[in-house]
Amino acid sequence: MVVNVARELSVQPEDTVPVYDATDLTKGGDLAKIKLEDQLYTLRITRAGKLILTK
């Protein structure tokens, strides 16, 4: 049996996806810690205004 994975994936309409302002997450700074289960990630805003997410 062949299953088409693309058809089974649930894609949310763009207007229902949460939007967060990176400067709110960093409280005006350039770093924020984001926790997912037991993993901790660092979100950094570069001088060029880009976002970097690292483990």
DANOR-V676452 format. One record per run of one state. SS is the DSSP state (~ for helix, > for strand, _ for the rest). FROM is the first residue (numbers start at 1). LEN is the number of residues. If there is no record, write none. Layout:
SS,FROM,LEN
SS,FROM,LEN
This chain:
_,1,4
~,5,4
_,9,5
~,14,3
_,17,5
~,22,4
_,26,5
>,31,6
_,37,2
>,39,7
_,46,5
>,51,4
_,55,1
